[in-house]
């Protein structure tokens, strides 16, 4: 998956997506000077509960980033499509977060540009016209 965002931003998005998917993170290396970050996690298969390994590599610069994901079963000859589904689920989580406009932790921490406050229109206060002693007496 190729995104037009910085590597640290995408790494945070991926890290949050991994958390939402419920994977157990084993290694979490943020992108350093090389611009490469790595997350190693495990997930359990639905039916038998076998442990599967997932490795996510985030590689990029200040403008463009590539997300590379690999998922492999530790046991058995066939995974019945579970590893491919796991990769698609991660991509779907990242895509959904981007489409929703969800702000990453980095975006939330960034200083905001100060906007000039917009003055609210003045409220018009009307007094009730009451005349004292103007009641009709019977």
N, C-alpha and C positions, 0 to 999 in steps of 0.2 A: 504494500500500500504506500503510495507516494503522496505526501502532503506539502502544501506551501505554507509551512510554519517552521519555527526554529526547533532544533533538536531538543533543547530543554523543555519547551512547551509541549511537544509531542510526547516526550518521555513521561511528563506528569499526567497527560491524558491517558496514556497506556497503563500507567501505574494505577490510576483510579479505575480504569476498566477492569483490570485484573482483580482488583479488590471487589468490585461489583459482581464479578463472575464467581467469586468465592474460592479462587485458587490459593494454594498455600505458597507464599513467596519464600524461596530458599536463598537466592542471591539477588541483590538489587544494587546495581552499579550505575550511578547517574552519568550522563555524558560529560566527559572531561574535555581537555584541550583537543583530543582527537575527534570529538564530536560523536563518539560511539558510546551508547548506553546499553546495558544488558539486564534483563530480568529472567531469572530461572525460577520456575514454579512447578508445582505438582498439582494434579487433579485426579480424582478417582472416577473410574468408569461406573456407569449407572447400575448395571446388572450385577456384575461380580465384585465390584469394589476394588479392582486392580488399580495400582498407582501408575499414572501416565506422566511423562515429563514434558514440560513446555518450556521452550526458550524463545524469548522475544528480544530481538536486537533492534535498537533505534540508532540510525546513522544519518547524520546530516550536518548542516551548517546553520547560519542565522536565518536563512530564507526557505530552505527545502529540506525535507526529511523523508527517509525511507524506513518503513516498519517491516521487518523480516521476522516471520514467525515459523517455528518448527514444533511439532508435537509428535511424540513417539510413545508407543506402548512399551512397558518394560517386559511384559509377559505375553505369551501367545503369538500365534502366527497371523491372526486377522484381528482387525479392530472394528470391523463392520461400519466403517465410516466415522467413527467417533473422533479421531484425530482431525480429520477435515472439518467436521462440525465444530470442533473446539476452536480451530483457527478462524472459521467464519464468524463464530460468536464474538471473538475478540474484535475482529474488524467491524462487526455490526455495532458493538458497544462504542467503539471510538467514533464511528460515523454518526451514530445517534447523538453522542455528546456534542459533536461539531455542529450538526444540524439544529440541535436544540439551542445552540448558542450558549451552552454551559461554560462558565468561566472556570479555567483551571486555577489551581492554587497560586501559580505564578501570576496569572492575570489579576487575581483578586488582590495580591500583595503589591502590585505595581501602583506607583503614585498616580492619582487621577488628576487630569487637567482641571484647574479650577474654572468653574463657570460663573458668570455673573448672575447673581440672584435676580429672578424676575419678580418685580413688585406686584403684589396682589392688588386687584382693583379695590378701591375703598368701598366699604359697605355704607349704604345709605340708611341712616337711622330715621325712622319716622316716629313721631310722637302722636299718641292718640289725642284727638281733639275732644277733650272733656271740659265741659263747663261745669264748674262747681255750683251746686245749688240750682241747677237747671232742671231738676227732676220735677215732674208734675206731681203736685200734691193733691190728694183726693179729699 
